[in-house]
Amino acid sequence: VWELYRAAVPFDRVDRLVDLVDRLNGGCDLPGPRPALAVVAGFGRTDPWRADLLRAALDHGREGLLVLPEVSGPLDRVFSATWGPGERSTDPAAGARRLAALVTRAAEPDPNGEEGPALGERLAGLESERRSLEGKAPGFLLADNPEEEALLVAGHVADWLDEHGSPDRGITVATADPRLAVRVTARLRDAGLDADNTVGEPLSAFPAGLLIRFLLRSAQTDLRAEPLLEVLGHPYTDMSTDEAATGTWALRLERMFRRDTGPQSGLAGLHRRARDRDAAAREIFRRQVPGMRDFVDRLAAGFAPLLELGGDRLRPWGVYLEALGAVWANLAPARPLDGEGEPDLVAAAELLETLATESERLPPVTLSEFASDLGRLMASHSVAPHRPQGIPIQVTGLVEARLGRADLLILAGLNEGVFPAPASNPVVLPGRVRRLLGLPTWRESRAADAELFLRLLHAAPSVVLSWSRHRDGSPA
């Protein structure tokens, strides 16, 4: 696998990073005058190469200060006590210890110690600190499913506003589940509360993504009625200078489809029915205007670049991307994919441009495979809508919430597999080898989630945790 990768990508961004580190370790000085104090802060986890860069930054100053998160307050100590001595590699302070060891080139402490006292004994030793947290601990919202959880979260926000009035620093709902973020945003708006969903939604759910999907589906089905009418009814579609022309003829085309009870026969059948409709308009329905043949001809010409690529023949990605761009330009000329305009148009343009740049590395596919793969890519590509600054209620991600302060913070969707996220298995190097080489393993990822959660508990004077008993119909 490594040899195949190197044959395709001889020099990547990791190579650039390693080359920079080698030059710095070889005595190359950083540019500019040396500051009196160099500060490194805000890092929760890193790898050996970035640690070398941080060390070079610290060495560049006449004095260097490395700021690390620590377990300090009663809430921190009670939470951290749930990790035993033998679980130090995944506790909230593990990332800080590893970062300190890498930056200072000190020996990392062995995380595999003795088991130590049981959890009950550890918490019993912190009984006085637990008592000091009474009235200050986070609140809890337990729902049966994500839809009910979104309703409970929105209700809690509304109750808080009724009791406290307008917030000074805002209200934040943070979640690692984009679908739950959409649900919460919708429930807040149902309650008359304007919320800014900075998590975003998949590109496939935005108008640009939907139009791309409808265009490809229409070409795959040889302009069958359902996907074709979706294209014609899309707000971006405009096939003429007359504003009413596309909508008017699309409505007449839909009526023509509804009158035809026989099987659909693709573009050839569409041409035939258009001729029959124009003949009937002249001879039978004299009040109607002929012109359906011209409209269908324009549709066929607009879709021609993609219609020519149907079938099971394998073609490069670049061919399909070029054809898709041409069809878009034919049917939606007022909304060009030039990297400007609405956020979904910008995101679609960037995705297609990236694919075009890398198209030579992608294997040839059929039109159906191209449409399927592009659909999956759009579903995984998140787009945040542009909203005005300063909206007091934010629905955001967990990392973003850590960086801000709010009057009320709700951490939603705290289900296993959502947060903490499931540990990913390395594809090439197994965990034992990665640890021997000093590379991050699943333990570092789990420790980073624990540290993030601990910091979020301090991001507002009032913190509420919510989760649901069931997700996707299964117990959670």
Disulfide bonds with the S-S distance in Angstrom:
none
